Amino acid sequence: RDAAEYFRGQVNAETIKLLQNVDNWSKYKHKNAHIDSVYLDQIDVAIGQTRLLINKKFKQFLGLCDDCQNGTSQPPVLAKDLEGFWSMVYMQVENCGARFQKLVTLRDSNWVEPDLMPVKVVKQTKNKK
């Protein structure tokens, strides 16, 4: 039962962080509709994936937390079950975070892909003795 409360706290904390990203990027997209549609699409994908995670997987997981806490499901949901499911869900949380971080990187580079940015080449000289 303590595990159920712990994981509910984890879900709530991650939900707050993820919804802040969704809100920030929704506002950014609305104010910057002039950027290339490829990047607008990436914003939409990040927002959509995050909303799906919150509305589907998080709700499913919270249902498992309820089952664990109530002890009424057959078979019973154990703390180790919650831990295993959370590990899988958390990979998706990290994926959403990575998508938003990529958007931050792109925005900060004026929407130029890092691999398309010019590279400064520095020639090394050998010291002759």
DAJOHU-V610570 format. One record per residue. N is the residue number from 1. RES is the residue in three letters. OMEGA is omega in radians with two decimals (* if undefined). NEAR is the number of other C-alpha atoms within 8 Angstrom. D_FIRST is the distance of its C-alpha to the first C-alpha in whole Angstrom. Layout:
BEGIN
<<N;RES;OMEGA;NEAR;D_FIRST> <N;RES;OMEGA;NEAR;D_FIRST>>
END
This chain:
BEGIN
<<1;ARG;3.06;8;0> <2;ASP;3.13;6;4> <3;ALA;3.14;8;5> <4;ALA;3.12;13;5> <5;GLU;3.12;9;7> <6;TYR;-3.09;8;9> <7;PHE;3.02;11;10> <8;ARG;3.09;10;11> <9;GLY;3.11;8;13> <10;GLN;3.14;8;14> <11;VAL;-3.13;10;15> <12;ASN;-3.14;8;17> <13;ALA;-3.14;8;19> <14;GLU;3.10;9;20> <15;THR;3.13;9;21> <16;ILE;-3.14;8;23> <17;LYS;-3.10;8;25> <18;LEU;3.14;11;26> <19;LEU;3.04;8;27> <20;GLN;3.08;8;29> <21;ASN;3.13;9;31> <22;VAL;-3.12;12;31> <23;ASP;-3.12;8;33> <24;ASN;-3.09;8;35> <25;TRP;3.05;10;36> <26;SER;3.11;10;37> <27;LYS;-3.14;8;39> <28;TYR;-3.12;8;41> <29;LYS;-3.13;10;42> <30;HIS;-3.11;7;43> <31;LYS;-3.03;6;45> <32;ASN;-3.09;7;46> <33;ALA;-3.12;7;47> <34;HIS;-3.11;4;50> <35;ILE;-3.08;8;49> <36;ASP;-3.09;6;49> <37;SER;3.09;6;47> <38;VAL;-3.11;6;46> <39;TYR;3.04;9;44> <40;LEU;3.09;11;43> <41;ASP;3.12;8;42> <42;GLN;3.08;9;39> <43;ILE;3.13;13;38> <44;ASP;-3.14;8;37> <45;VAL;3.14;8;36> <46;ALA;3.14;12;33> <47;ILE;-3.11;11;33> <48;GLY;3.13;8;32> <49;GLN;-3.12;9;30> <50;THR;3.12;12;28> <51;ARG;3.08;9;28> <52;LEU;3.13;9;27> <53;LEU;-3.11;11;24> <54;ILE;-3.02;10;22> <55;ASN;-3.11;8;23> <56;LYS;-3.02;8;23> <57;LYS;-3.14;10;20> <58;PHE;3.12;11;18> <59;LYS;3.10;9;18> <60;GLN;-3.12;8;17> <61;PHE;3.12;11;14> <62;LEU;3.04;10;13> <63;GLY;3.07;8;13> <64;LEU;3.08;10;11> <65;CYS;3.10;14;8> <66;ASP;3.14;9;9> <67;ASP;3.12;12;10> <68;CYS;-3.09;15;6> <69;GLN;-3.10;9;5> <70;ASN;3.13;8;8> <71;GLY;-3.05;8;9> <72;THR;-3.08;7;12> <73;SER;3.08;9;14> <74;GLN;-0.14;5;16> <75;PRO;-3.10;4;16> <76;PRO;3.06;9;12> <77;VAL;-3.09;13;10> <78;LEU;3.12;7;9> <79;ALA;-3.13;10;8> <80;LYS;3.06;6;12> <81;ASP;3.11;8;12> <82;LEU;-3.13;15;11> <83;GLU;-3.14;8;13> <84;GLY;3.14;8;16> <85;PHE;3.13;9;16> <86;TRP;3.10;10;15> <87;SER;3.12;8;18> <88;MET;-3.13;8;20> <89;VAL;-3.08;10;20> <90;TYR;3.05;8;20> <91;MET;3.10;8;24> <92;GLN;3.05;9;25> <93;VAL;3.13;11;24> <94;GLU;3.11;8;26> <95;ASN;3.09;8;29> <96;CYS;3.11;12;29> <97;GLY;3.13;9;29> <98;ALA;3.09;8;32> <99;ARG;3.13;9;33> <100;PHE;3.11;11;33> <101;GLN;3.08;8;35> <102;LYS;3.10;8;37> <103;LEU;3.10;10;38> <104;VAL;3.14;8;39> <105;THR;3.12;8;41> <106;LEU;3.14;12;43> <107;ARG;-3.11;8;43> <108;ASP;3.10;7;44> <109;SER;-3.14;9;47> <110;ASN;3.05;6;48> <111;TRP;3.03;9;47> <112;VAL;3.13;8;49> <113;GLU;-3.11;8;47> <114;PRO;-3.11;7;47> <115;ASP;3.09;4;48> <116;LEU;3.14;6;51> <117;MET;3.11;7;52> <118;PRO;-3.13;4;55> <119;VAL;3.10;4;55> <120;LYS;-3.12;4;57> <121;VAL;3.11;4;59> <122;VAL;3.12;4;60> <123;LYS;3.07;4;63> <124;GLN;3.10;4;63> <125;THR;3.12;4;66> <126;LYS;3.08;4;67> <127;ASN;3.11;4;68> <128;LYS;3.11;3;72> <129;LYS;*;2;73>>
END
